[in-house]
Amino acid sequence: MPIAVTAPQMGESVLEGTIGKWHKKVGDKIQRDDILVEILTDKVTVEVPSAFSGVLGRIMVTEGEVVKVGQAMALLLREGETPADLEEVAASPARKAAGTAAPAERRAAGEADDDGDERPDRIRTSPAVRRLAREQGIDLAQVKATGPKGRIRKEDLDGFLRSSRRGVGRAVAGPAHVTGPAVPQPVRPLPVASTGAGEPIEHVPLAGVRKLIADHMVASKHTSPHVMTMDEVDLTQLVDFRRRHRDRILQQYGVKLTYMPFFIKAVTSALRNYPTVNASITADEILLRRYYHIGVAVARDNGLIVPVVKHADTKSILQLAAEVADLALRARTEKLNPDDIQGGTFTLTNAGMFGALASTPVINQPQVAIMGIHAIQKRPVVRNDQIVAREMMYLTVSFDHRLIDGHTAVQFLREVCVNLEEPANMLLT
């Protein structure tokens, strides 16, 4: 029987993605580990290899359509099988005996649309297109279908939206997107509409990566009662250490020494003493994680992403520096793997690289705390009753008050500050 190629797990809490590109077409011979298709999510682009050799017999989810984790995307014919065998997938004795067929198999056999409705007057389209049509107030009966068997594709709805908005002067940022992961669109000038007072307004659909990020932020705020604490850290010794050693380290080890590995080291050391900050919480239990996977937020044009440094407590400053640089580069060039963004227990986000002095970051669920790193400023402070110039920074921690009490968060952050103020100690671990 033909083999179903299913959508893999694409990251922690990622339930669906968008087909970006099929690398093979129906009839192509496939070798094991050949890349079949790319799936786009708000976090990574996933290349799906074939686990078997054979011939690509049928593509069941086309480019631009949404696919859920575990959903069949294609059927692969094994040696000796023919296209006629594809029809047997939905007609196997086991399925007939049960009186049902798997949704992917029913679709492969052409029995029904996504809703399982075979009525001739039923509009055939995907759930993603239906959702977008609802959001835009579009009657799908007005949209001309170009897909097989009268199926309305995302491209059909895009064309309808463009043509309808062209007549009323509403502006759109290129083609409309489904509500879910989508291919980032190039930024280009937008036409504008005017209000009754003559003020210009641009109408840009909230969709794709931006829509998913918005949903995640709302979900985090709804789940966790956020509380923030702030402390000030004297980084004079760390700034001096980096200034004196960064060129030698780059020349000798080929590693650019940034401040981030020191923050990771300081945090992992403090997390050992405050395990609830490294935990997560469910309705009826607390999960105390005895490992330290530190997420480092990376800014991209198409949305923030948080790759994870695994077992950060076991790595040296130089190892952390090299790994952070590698993850950041692959994040910005869309080369991260699903495993790179899973399993984080605590997150660092650096607003200081953009000049921010303080911020209140949103917790990265299902974690219970996140630290904001900010700009280093030379400021006058009092040391030994003398006013001196020191390299100072504000650190913030947003924490989930369901699990972390205020005094715990304050003490945890103070320990992080103490660790950073004595960077030589971190070189010994």
DASUL-V594931 format. One record per residue. PHI is phi in whole degrees, -180 to 180 (999 if undefined). OMEGA is omega in whole degrees, 0 to 359 (none if undefined). D_LAST is the distance of its C-alpha to the last C-alpha in Angstrom with 2 decimals. Layout:
# DASUL-V594931
{{PHI & OMEGA & D_LAST} {PHI & OMEGA & D_LAST}}
This chain:
# DASUL-V594931
{{999 & 179 & 55.65} {-55 & 183 & 53.72} {-98 & 177 & 49.99} {-84 & 173 & 48.63} {-95 & 186 & 45.66} {-107 & 178 & 43.76} {-70 & 183 & 41.32} {-80 & 170 & 37.75} {-64 & 188 & 35.08} {-116 & 179 & 33.91} {136 & 181 & 30.95} {-62 & 179 & 30.03} {70 & 177 & 33.13} {-90 & 185 & 35.04} {-105 & 181 & 38.48} {-155 & 177 & 40.47} {-149 & 180 & 40.55} {-116 & 177 & 43.20} {-64 & 181 & 44.55} {-90 & 183 & 43.81} {-158 & 171 & 45.37} {-88 & 179 & 46.88} {-87 & 178 & 46.21} {-127 & 177 & 49.00} {-121 & 181 & 52.53} {-56 & 181 & 54.87} {99 & 179 & 56.24} {-70 & 173 & 53.32} {-78 & 184 & 52.15} {-118 & 171 & 48.56} {-100 & 178 & 46.25} {-55 & 180 & 43.32} {79 & 172 & 40.19} {-63 & 177 & 42.42} {-75 & 181 & 41.32} {-91 & 191 & 44.02} {-156 & 172 & 43.15} {-106 & 176 & 40.72} {-118 & 182 & 40.02} {-100 & 172 & 38.92} {-128 & 177 & 37.03} {-73 & 184 & 35.69} {-110 & 185 & 32.20} {-142 & 167 & 32.60} {-101 & 186 & 35.31} {-103 & 173 & 35.46} {-92 & 184 & 37.20} {-102 & 177 & 38.93} {-87 & 176 & 39.66} {-84 & 178 & 42.50} {-86 & 183 & 41.73} {-139 & 170 & 45.20} {-95 & 180 & 47.72} {164 & 179 & 51.07} {-127 & 179 & 53.02} {-71 & 186 & 52.18} {-92 & 182 & 55.08} {-158 & 172 & 54.57} {-102 & 188 & 52.30} {-105 & 178 & 52.34} {-131 & 187 & 50.18} {-87 & 180 & 50.97} {-59 & 181 & 48.94} {94 & 179 & 48.32} {-91 & 180 & 48.70} {-86 & 178 & 46.15} {-128 & 179 & 44.87} {-93 & 178 & 43.16} {-57 & 180 & 40.44} {90 & 181 & 42.36} {-76 & 177 & 45.55} {-71 & 181 & 47.49} {-107 & 183 & 47.57} {-159 & 175 & 49.62} {-119 & 182 & 51.50} {-110 & 177 & 51.04} {-83 & 177 & 54.04} {-84 & 182 & 53.37} {-57 & 179 & 55.42} {92 & 180 & 59.08} {-90 & 181 & 58.84} {-124 & 178 & 60.88} {-55 & 179 & 60.83} {-63 & 180 & 63.30} {-69 & 179 & 60.58} {-62 & 181 & 58.74} {-71 & 181 & 61.48} {-80 & 180 & 60.97} {-59 & 181 & 57.47} {-88 & 184 & 59.02} {-117 & 180 & 61.99} {-67 & 181 & 60.42} {-56 & 182 & 62.23} {-64 & 180 & 59.24} {-70 & 181 & 59.10} {-64 & 182 & 62.87} {-64 & 180 & 62.98} {-79 & 178 & 60.47} {82 & 180 & 62.43} {-137 & 173 & 59.38} {-131 & 177 & 57.31} {-61 & 182 & 53.72} {-55 & 181 & 53.63} {-65 & 180 & 52.22} {-70 & 178 & 54.94} {-64 & 179 & 57.64} {-67 & 180 & 56.57} {-62 & 181 & 56.53} {-84 & 178 & 60.08} {73 & 184 & 61.21} {-78 & 187 & 62.39} {-157 & 176 & 61.07} {-85 & 185 & 59.04} {-60 & 182 & 55.67} {-90 & 180 & 57.37} {74 & 183 & 59.31} {-107 & 184 & 62.61} {-98 & 182 & 65.29} {-61 & 182 & 67.93} {-64 & 181 & 69.47} {-90 & 181 & 69.19} {-76 & 176 & 65.47} {-75 & 184 & 63.31} {-98 & 179 & 60.88} {-167 & 181 & 57.44} {-93 & 177 & 53.76} {-58 & 181 & 52.20} {-64 & 180 & 50.17} {-67 & 177 & 53.42} {-60 & 182 & 55.10} {-65 & 179 & 52.28} {-63 & 179 & 52.45} {-62 & 178 & 56.24} {-62 & 182 & 56.08} {-63 & 183 & 53.72} {-92 & 180 & 56.04} {69 & 184 & 59.23} {-101 & 173 & 60.57} {-83 & 184 & 63.22} {-62 & 178 & 62.23} {-65 & 180 & 65.93} {-89 & 185 & 66.34} {-92 & 179 & 63.73} {-76 & 182 & 65.04} {-91 & 176 & 63.25} {-120 & 181 & 62.59} {-79 & 179 & 60.51} {-62 & 179 & 61.97} {57 & 176 & 64.48} {72 & 182 & 64.55} {-82 & 176 & 60.86} {-84 & 179 & 59.55} {-96 & 179 & 56.40} {-58 & 180 & 53.89} {-63 & 178 & 55.54} {-65 & 180 & 58.88} {-68 & 177 & 57.55} {-57 & 181 & 55.88} {-63 & 179 & 59.27} {-64 & 180 & 61.08} {-64 & 180 & 58.71} {-63 & 183 & 59.09} {-68 & 182 & 62.85} {-71 & 182 & 63.27} {-78 & 179 & 61.14} {-61 & 183 & 62.83} {-80 & 184 & 66.02} {-108 & 174 & 64.73} {82 & 177 & 62.52} {-76 & 183 & 59.20} {-98 & 176 & 56.27} {-132 & 179 & 53.75} {-89 & 181 & 50.64} {73 & 181 & 51.83} {-63 & 174 & 52.30} {-68 & 182 & 51.57} {-119 & 172 & 48.58} {-72 & 177 & 48.23} {-80 & 183 & 46.14} {158 & 182 & 42.98} {-57 & 182 & 40.76} {-148 & 177 & 42.74} {-69 & 180 & 42.70} {-59 & 182 & 41.75} {-97 & 178 & 44.97} {-64 & 179 & 45.35} {-80 & 178 & 45.95} {-144 & 183 & 49.55} {-57 & 181 & 52.03} {-107 & 169 & 53.45} {-69 & 184 & 57.05} {-124 & 173 & 57.52} {-109 & 181 & 59.80} {-118 & 173 & 61.34} {-82 & 178 & 61.72} {-61 & 179 & 65.10} {-87 & 178 & 64.23} {86 & 179 & 63.53} {-85 & 181 & 59.73} {-75 & 177 & 57.82} {-135 & 173 & 55.46} {-101 & 178 & 53.44} {-104 & 182 & 53.25} {-118 & 180 & 50.11} {-60 & 172 & 49.44} {-84 & 188 & 46.26} {-154 & 176 & 45.19} {63 & 184 & 42.66} {-60 & 182 & 38.99} {-63 & 179 & 39.83} {-65 & 180 & 41.71} {-66 & 178 & 38.88} {-61 & 178 & 36.36} {-59 & 180 & 38.96} {-63 & 181 & 39.47} {-66 & 180 & 35.76} {-66 & 178 & 35.41} {-63 & 180 & 38.52} {-63 & 180 & 37.36} {-65 & 179 & 34.03} {-65 & 179 & 35.89} {-71 & 184 & 38.45} {-79 & 189 & 35.95} {-112 & 170 & 33.51} {-71 & 185 & 34.65} {-78 & 171 & 32.41} {-131 & 183 & 31.38} {-123 & 171 & 29.36} {-126 & 184 & 27.48} {-132 & 175 & 26.44} {-144 & 180 & 24.39} {-116 & 183 & 24.01} {-123 & 178 & 20.86} {-93 & 184 & 21.01} {-102 & 184 & 19.14} {-58 & 180 & 20.74} {-65 & 181 & 17.73} {-67 & 179 & 16.03} {-61 & 180 & 19.42} {-68 & 179 & 19.89} {-61 & 181 & 16.60} {-63 & 181 & 17.44} {-61 & 184 & 21.03} {-76 & 190 & 20.37} {-116 & 189 & 18.08} {-63 & 181 & 19.14} {-67 & 179 & 22.21} {-64 & 180 & 20.65} {-65 & 178 & 17.90} {-63 & 181 & 20.74} {-71 & 185 & 22.93} {-81 & 186 & 20.58} {-114 & 182 & 18.68} {70 & 183 & 21.12} {-118 & 175 & 18.63} {-82 & 184 & 19.68} {-85 & 176 & 16.94} {-106 & 178 & 17.75} {-80 & 187 & 16.47} {-57 & 180 & 15.95} {-61 & 177 & 12.43} {-70 & 177 & 11.36} {-65 & 178 & 13.59} {-62 & 181 & 12.27} {-63 & 180 & 8.66} {-64 & 181 & 10.53} {-69 & 183 & 12.91} {-64 & 177 & 11.02} {-64 & 180 & 9.41} {-71 & 181 & 13.06} {-62 & 178 & 14.66} {-60 & 183 & 13.53} {-90 & 180 & 15.64} {-133 & 189 & 18.41} {-62 & 180 & 19.17} {-67 & 179 & 22.51} {-73 & 180 & 21.04} {-102 & 189 & 19.56} {-104 & 168 & 22.92} {-143 & 186 & 26.36} {-137 & 174 & 29.83} {-116 & 182 & 33.15} {-64 & 186 & 36.59} {-135 & 177 & 36.11} {-157 & 175 & 32.48} {-108 & 180 & 28.88} {-105 & 179 & 26.32} {-90 & 183 & 22.96} {-86 & 180 & 20.51} {-97 & 174 & 17.70} {-136 & 189 & 15.98} {-132 & 178 & 14.67} {-108 & 189 & 16.73} {-101 & 176 & 16.69} {-82 & 179 & 19.99} {-124 & 183 & 20.45} {-67 & 179 & 24.11} {-123 & 179 & 25.92} {-83 & 176 & 29.37} {-130 & 179 & 32.15} {-62 & 183 & 35.87} {-102 & 174 & 36.70} {122 & 180 & 34.28} {-65 & 176 & 30.69} {-138 & 186 & 28.45} {-125 & 172 & 25.00} {-69 & 190 & 23.11} {-120 & 172 & 20.13} {-89 & 184 & 16.62} {-80 & 178 & 16.36} {49 & 185 & 13.45} {-62 & 182 & 11.30} {-69 & 183 & 8.57} {-95 & 188 & 8.23} {-112 & 179 & 8.18} {-77 & 178 & 6.79} {-58 & 180 & 8.67} {-67 & 177 & 11.50} {-63 & 179 & 11.87} {-65 & 180 & 12.13} {-61 & 180 & 14.52} {-66 & 182 & 16.61} {-70 & 178 & 16.92} {-63 & 179 & 17.88} {-63 & 180 & 20.40} {-66 & 180 & 21.85} {-64 & 181 & 22.31} {-65 & 179 & 23.88} {-64 & 181 & 26.23} {-70 & 176 & 27.33} {-66 & 184 & 27.85} {-78 & 179 & 30.17} {-109 & 176 & 32.02} {60 & 182 & 32.55} {-114 & 179 & 30.66} {-71 & 172 & 28.30} {-96 & 178 & 28.81} {-54 & 181 & 29.34} {-66 & 182 & 26.13} {-67 & 185 & 24.19} {-117 & 182 & 25.38} {-111 & 168 & 25.30} {85 & 181 & 23.21} {-62 & 178 & 21.35} {-113 & 179 & 20.30} {-158 & 185 & 19.63} {-126 & 172 & 20.75} {-113 & 176 & 20.15} {-131 & 189 & 23.28} {-103 & 175 & 23.63} {-83 & 182 & 27.08} {-65 & 181 & 26.22} {-66 & 176 & 26.77} {-104 & 175 & 30.38} {96 & 183 & 30.66} {-70 & 176 & 30.42} {-92 & 179 & 29.62} {-161 & 179 & 29.30} {-160 & 177 & 29.89} {-124 & 184 & 30.19} {-65 & 179 & 28.77} {-90 & 183 & 30.20} {-63 & 179 & 28.13} {-88 & 184 & 27.45} {-61 & 5 & 29.17} {-92 & 176 & 28.50} {-70 & 182 & 25.34} {-121 & 179 & 25.84} {-159 & 177 & 23.95} {-147 & 181 & 23.19} {-107 & 175 & 21.70} {-99 & 177 & 23.69} {-104 & 189 & 22.20} {-133 & 186 & 24.87} {-68 & 174 & 26.13} {-87 & 181 & 24.73} {-127 & 173 & 27.74} {-81 & 184 & 28.51} {-132 & 175 & 30.31} {-75 & 177 & 31.91} {-136 & 181 & 30.19} {-99 & 176 & 30.95} {-132 & 181 & 28.74} {53 & 178 & 30.36} {64 & 177 & 33.64} {-120 & 175 & 33.55} {-86 & 182 & 33.52} {-132 & 177 & 30.97} {-91 & 180 & 29.71} {-135 & 178 & 26.11} {-85 & 189 & 24.27} {-115 & 178 & 24.39} {-147 & 171 & 23.74} {-95 & 173 & 24.89} {-113 & 177 & 22.75} {-126 & 173 & 24.68} {-131 & 169 & 24.10} {-92 & 184 & 26.98} {-137 & 181 & 26.96} {-85 & 186 & 29.34} {-73 & 174 & 31.26} {-65 & 186 & 32.48} {-114 & 187 & 29.17} {-103 & 175 & 27.14} {-80 & 183 & 28.82} {-58 & 183 & 28.75} {-66 & 178 & 27.07} {-68 & 180 & 24.17} {-63 & 181 & 23.73} {-64 & 181 & 24.07} {-69 & 177 & 21.48} {-61 & 182 & 18.96} {-66 & 178 & 19.61} {-63 & 178 & 19.49} {-66 & 175 & 15.97} {-59 & 180 & 14.95} {-61 & 179 & 16.88} {-61 & 179 & 15.35} {-61 & 182 & 11.77} {-71 & 181 & 13.45} {-76 & 176 & 15.47} {-126 & 187 & 12.72} {-63 & 181 & 10.82} {-61 & 179 & 9.73} {-64 & 181 & 7.45} {-71 & 179 & 5.59} {-73 & 181 & 5.59} {-88 & 182 & 3.82} {-117 & none & 0.00}}
